[in-house]
Structure formats: C-alpha cells, structure tokens
C-alpha cells in the first residue's frame, strides 16, 4: 500500500486511518515522511480540555497539551502492526478527545 499525504493530511484522523489499513509493514510505502502536522486532532479536544481545566487555562498550556496528544498519535501510527494493535485502546481515547 502506498500512502501519499501529498501536501499533508486534510482531515482529523486521516493519517491514522491510512496507516491502520495496512496489514503488514512490508506492504507500507510512504511517499514522504509523516510529519507532526500530518496528524491533526479534533477541535473538540481543545473544548474538552478547556471545560475540564476551567476558563483560566492559558493558551500556552492548551497548545502544549494538544501538541502532546498529536505527537503520541503520530508515535503510535509509526509503530508496527502488532504494536499499533496493542495500543489501539489508547489511540481510540486520544482520537476521541
């Protein structure tokens, strides 16, 4: 399977969905390196965190948390099939944020 993100992912979860469709590492060919910007989080993450942390949460903290979630999703997506399967529960929780 050839994965071509072209100018980058255009939807939340797109990179994960593309990678999760592969049944083995041997079948994966990336046209370009997956960058952090290719892993997009749903805007509801920010809303949820704001509600949980209160209105006083600074933008810098929000950005750091969102970037951390995105980085973890990218890290999971870059792992092998068996490792991704083992982390599927965590990934589902992160993507639901």
Secondary structure, 3 states (H helix, E strand, C coil): CEECCCCCCCCCCHHHHHHHCCCCHHHCEECCCCCHHHCCCCCHHHHHHHHHHCCCCCHHHHHHHHHHHHHHHHHHHCCCHHHHHHCHHHHHHHHHC
